[in-house]
Amino acid sequence: MSELYVIGDKMHTILKNNKWLYIDSEYSFKLVDESLHNHVTAIIKPAHIDIVSQDSKSTLSTKELKDRIISDWFLIDNENVRIKNNTKRRNKNKLK
């Protein structure tokens, strides 16, 4: 069984066999560890991304593509997690 989730005009995800596949018109990827989807304090980094396919016309290197994926898919969430983590750490340090 698979489920389709549309993110925008060209971005969507598919959940198939309990694994997420992220699809854009120019590439598709998955996270190297499915458990990252459940971590509320994890900041997604290029090392967490496994490129499944890339448009043959693309001139981006793997590193450039992973940086673009972070920007396209995870930038806002990563920033929110970073702010939350930093606030939590500051509050914890105040108590010491």
N, C-alpha and C positions, 0 to 999 in steps of 0.2 A: 504494500500500500504506500502511496506517496501523496504528499500534500504540497500545494503550490502557494507561496506567499509572495505577492507583488510588492516591491519596495518603491519603485518609481516607474518612469517611462521605459527604461531599458534594464533595470535591475530587479532580480527576483531570487528567491531561494526555493529549493525543493527539499523536503524531508522525505527520504526514502530509506527504508530499513533502519530507522533511527539514526540516520546520518544526514547532516546538512550539506547541501551543495549550493554554493553561491554562484549565480550566473549573471553576467553582464553581456552586452552584445559583442564585446571584444575579448572576453576571457571568462574562465570559470575557475573556481578554487574551492578548497575545503580547509578546515582547520586541522592541524596535525593531530590534535587530541580533542575528541568530542566533549570531554569534560570541561573544556574551556567555556562552553556555552552556559555552564551552571555557575561559574565563578563570578561573583559580583564585584570582586576587588581586582580582577585581572585586567591588565592593559594589554591589548592585542598588539603584538610586535611582528615584524617580518618573519622572524623565526617560527612563528605559530602558523604560518600560511603555507599550504601545499598547492601549487599551481596545477590544475587539472588540464586546462587547455588555454591556448592563446591564439588570437587571430594571426594568421600567417603573414598578414600585411604589416603587423606591428613591428616597430623598430625599437621597442623598449627592451632593455635587458631584464633578467629575472629580478634583480634588485630594484630597478626602477618600477617594474610592474608591481612588486610587493609594496613599495612605498605608495604607489598610486592607489592600490587596494585599501591600504590603511586610511588614506585620505578620503576615498570614495565611500567606504563602508563603516569605518570605525572611529573617525576623527572626533565626532561629537561625544560618542559614548566613552572613548578613551579620556577625553578631557574631563567629563563629568566624574569618571572613576578617579582620575588623578586628584581632582579637587576634593572629593569625598575622602580619599585616602590621606591626603595632606591635612585636612581638617581633623580627622580622627587622630592622626599622629600628633598634631599640635596640642589637641585637647589632652591626650594621654601624657604628653611631656609636661604640661602645666600641673598635672597632679603629682608629679615627682618632687 
